[in-house]
Amino acid sequence: MKLTKKIFLRLSKVFFWLVILLLLLPLLLYLPLLYDKNFYKNILEENVANYTPYQLTLDSLDLNVYPSLKVELSLIDLKTKETKIQLIKLDKIIVSIFVPKLLFLGKLQFDEISSSTGMVDVNSILENLPKSEEKEKVPEEESSVDIIQLIDTRLRIVKLELSNIEFKIKKFSSKLENDLLLSKLNIKYESFRDTSIIIQLGFGKLNLDLAGNGGISPERFDPKTINLILQINLTEAWLNEFSNFFKLPNGIFANSSKVDLKLDINKSKESPEINSKFAIQLNSIGFKQKEGGTKFVGPIQLSGEVLYPLYTKNIQTTNLTLVIPNYFHIVTNSNLDFSNGFHGRINANSNYIYITPILKLTETFSSNDTKVEKPNVEAKKTSTNLNMNLNLNYNIGLISYDKYKLHNFYLNTNVQNSEIEFRAGLPKIAFGNLLVKGNASIKNGFEVKGNIEAEDINLENLTKEFLGKKLAEGKLFTSIRFETGDQVGDKDIVKNLLLSGTTTLKDGILLDQADILYPVRFLNKLIPEKEKFNSNISRFNSIEIDYLIKNNNIRVTSLDMQGKVFNANGFARVGLENPSNDIDAKLTVSASLAGGGLKIPMNYNPSEYVPFSIDKVWLGSVYAGMIFGGPMGAMIGSMLSENANMTIQKIQNKAKTTIDEKGKNLLE
């Protein structure tokens, strides 16, 4: 009992003296102020002047000691002692330390560290830092982990706040046109596991707002242990304020262009993945059109979600969207892995792509680019070894070019190292289907092989939609095989193209320029009115055409028409190098009516029957059309050519003249 009483009395004495100490401490700190209210202010100014190359001027220093040791400085002015360069000028600085925890060996707790309204000249501070002699470095016994754990257990900041402070930084670089204005900085530090921050920053017209909280394990100082929630908003980022940092292509200007950004970053300590959601908008950008005048594009929008697992070379995107109104729209979802070569899967979708304005935009770039002559280097075969695996699936709702529109285009591509497999098509073109499939190799140059299949194409709908006029009726079926051979360097792919195909037209009629029997129409002029055919002479049950492109020649190896009124059979050949003179076409027309017995041979070349000329523009359009749609495609290509009407009219006029002169002899 006596021992317990003694222990209690001793503990009471210890507690008593601690209380007395806590009560006397404020008095001890206040005693100098009873004799001189500027005691601490003068000591601080004198020590800065005596021991540093700077001169500090304070308007006042106020001291409070309980329950927190609080120092408040007013009108702080820090200059260099000799040159009188102003480094810092602030209205107020407040530092407050919670005394009881410090006395009882608890955490060093800052209740407040704050400063408001003023200027910090960062350039001048760095230029006027005192030069210290280099000392031999002593190996640190304590590791960084130990220091971090010490800070984590011994420090707490309840409030760190800066407001309305200008940081002068323009001298850092001649490219900087503005200084930083820190409107607000607020930090709360509980521990390495729990920290929050708020920043409001201005740079010229630009405003940056950042808010977040997170932490990291002090025991395992590793990015995988980070937990983070961060929101960043960037507004009023006018591009002309940053024009010193980048150069726009010729013809592009951004004087009235600004960027807005929203970014959310999230990482939980349970997951090794960083998830970022972002949205960027460029309000407008202007370019000078080739034909004159200025056009503005915008708003340009880029948004999406990116997932990045730490310590990997893998990136995943979700709904990565790029939109340029009246130009194109694309959304992609992808999984890309760069750990061992490149492996990826990309699914893309576009609501629309407008080709005409895109071409005008590219013309602007090309017309202003400086052309540099490339040295004439002989092409050599080089073996390309790639470590690549890519699967791309792309769907486009609408492709618009001029007045032509294609709906529901799809493309599937699979790349395995240097081998490419592709499949593309239009499932609803003129109520039919178009499919292009094949493979390519880039291992030793460039080589492509493939097939084009078109089935059940409605000719009436096709000609109305793409030519603006009904030129045929019936159904179109096409099967084409093509290959380029091994292309190296600047070889002409057309000259090395091998193409063979068959086109079938069923149960229809050819009208106007599409009519392969157009020269035979003179019969209706020779036959009396009462006995004219009451059906179009080009109405057919079927037309089958086999064709081949090889050795720089287009060959129609077989044309067989089974018509309602006339049958036709023939072939044609055109040399691509000299199409005006290198042409040969033969067609035999016979009556399909019972007992008709009429046969009309027609030979087309520069010297026989109907001498006509073909310009290369028209031939190129016909050739491209044949590749994608057989004879019907060739007819469409012909109509799209800007010189097609003139060429066709020449043929018709010359045919008409010759037929009028020799028509009776031919019939005999």
Secondary structure as GFF3:
##gff-version 3
##sequence-region A 1 668
A	DSSP	alpha_helix	2	35	.	.	.	ID=ss1
A	DSSP	alpha_helix	39	51	.	.	.	ID=ss2
A	DSSP	beta_strand	54	57	.	.	.	ID=ss3
A	DSSP	beta_strand	60	64	.	.	.	ID=ss4
A	DSSP	beta_strand	68	80	.	.	.	ID=ss5
A	DSSP	beta_strand	86	98	.	.	.	ID=ss6
A	DSSP	alpha_helix	99	103	.	.	.	ID=ss7
A	DSSP	beta_strand	108	121	.	.	.	ID=ss8
A	DSSP	alpha_helix	122	127	.	.	.	ID=ss9
A	DSSP	alpha_helix	144	154	.	.	.	ID=ss10
A	DSSP	beta_strand	155	168	.	.	.	ID=ss11
A	DSSP	three_ten_helix	170	172	.	.	.	ID=ss12
A	DSSP	beta_strand	180	191	.	.	.	ID=ss13
A	DSSP	beta_strand	194	203	.	.	.	ID=ss14
A	DSSP	beta_strand	206	215	.	.	.	ID=ss15
A	DSSP	three_ten_helix	223	225	.	.	.	ID=ss16
A	DSSP	beta_strand	227	238	.	.	.	ID=ss17
A	DSSP	three_ten_helix	239	245	.	.	.	ID=ss18
A	DSSP	beta_strand	252	253	.	.	.	ID=ss19
A	DSSP	beta_strand	258	267	.	.	.	ID=ss20
A	DSSP	beta_strand	273	282	.	.	.	ID=ss21
A	DSSP	beta_strand	285	288	.	.	.	ID=ss22
A	DSSP	beta_strand	294	297	.	.	.	ID=ss23
A	DSSP	beta_strand	300	309	.	.	.	ID=ss24
A	DSSP	beta_strand	314	324	.	.	.	ID=ss25
A	DSSP	beta_strand	328	337	.	.	.	ID=ss26
A	DSSP	beta_strand	342	350	.	.	.	ID=ss27
A	DSSP	beta_strand	353	354	.	.	.	ID=ss28
A	DSSP	alpha_helix	355	368	.	.	.	ID=ss29
A	DSSP	beta_strand	388	401	.	.	.	ID=ss30
A	DSSP	beta_strand	404	416	.	.	.	ID=ss31
A	DSSP	beta_strand	419	429	.	.	.	ID=ss32
A	DSSP	beta_strand	432	441	.	.	.	ID=ss33
A	DSSP	beta_strand	447	458	.	.	.	ID=ss34
A	DSSP	alpha_helix	459	467	.	.	.	ID=ss35
A	DSSP	beta_strand	472	483	.	.	.	ID=ss36
A	DSSP	beta_strand	498	510	.	.	.	ID=ss37
A	DSSP	three_ten_helix	512	514	.	.	.	ID=ss38
A	DSSP	three_ten_helix	518	522	.	.	.	ID=ss39
A	DSSP	alpha_helix	523	526	.	.	.	ID=ss40
A	DSSP	three_ten_helix	529	531	.	.	.	ID=ss41
A	DSSP	beta_strand	539	550	.	.	.	ID=ss42
A	DSSP	beta_strand	553	563	.	.	.	ID=ss43
A	DSSP	beta_strand	566	575	.	.	.	ID=ss44
A	DSSP	beta_strand	583	591	.	.	.	ID=ss45
A	DSSP	beta_strand	599	605	.	.	.	ID=ss46
A	DSSP	beta_strand	608	609	.	.	.	ID=ss47
A	DSSP	alpha_helix	616	640	.	.	.	ID=ss48
A	DSSP	alpha_helix	644	667	.	.	.	ID=ss49
###
